[in-house]
């Protein structure tokens, strides 16, 4: 019996041993997990609500209980992936006896390794947020700034991506994004360490380092 609504509400409560709020939270998590799988395999625009509900083992009424529309689920899926990526990358940055370059290499290695090892998540994180709408764009831009801030703070404690000159900041942030997109689209041809080496000079620009290429060798 896959769909929750096949079980009367009062029986669900006794059978599952969960409160109504816990069941709602569980259904929401199942929909998000199903969305990450579906978007990763087929893309957001080719994925219907019915398809996501089928993967989650739920009926559409539970989708609309949790999300107002498909864009809201896309944002939730992206946020879930982003939180995981940022947590793993931040953890990787706590190595290297405080040496900024060593910590940054560890962070980038973890980041690109996740993109390679979790292709469904990579597609949601890199591709599926583009061109959907202004609200979705704002969420994506916020995550991009958060990643850049983490890299900037690693290289210069207390620094922020906002400290870099505007053109350098834009070039660095979107350069890092397009390196990841291109590498992913071409099937992860280069090894992770080669991608990290290409990304390192851009990271220097995030703290306004004019000697970016020389400083990251």
C-alpha angles and dihedrals in degrees: 000000000000105000118073094215090064087075119068112247095244092050091048089057093054096037099048099034091222133122120245090255092051091050091050091050090049092051091049091053091049091052092049092049090048091049093052089052094045096044090047093053102036109010130249096273093052095048121091129203088244092056092051092047090050091053091046093047092237137116124245094256088068090051091057091044088062104030134032093214144339093279090059090055091047090054091047091050092047092048091050092051092044093051090052094047094046093048092051093045093047090050090051089053092064093078135084102065090274096305104145097211093049091048093049093050089051091050095049092045089054092046096051091040090057092050090052097043097042106042094168090055091043092057092050092046097046111024119017099067096063121108098357100115145304095273092051091046089054092054091049093048090050091054091047090053091048091054091047091048090053091052092046093049090050093055095040117020110229092018125126133198086247089069092068121088110269098248093045091049093050093046093049097046097046093037090058090047094051093047088057093044094048094046091049094046092052092053101259093289097165121062117256094252091058091053090048090052090053092049099047098077090053090054090060089059089060089072095041095256107162091193091062100143095042093045096053100050 
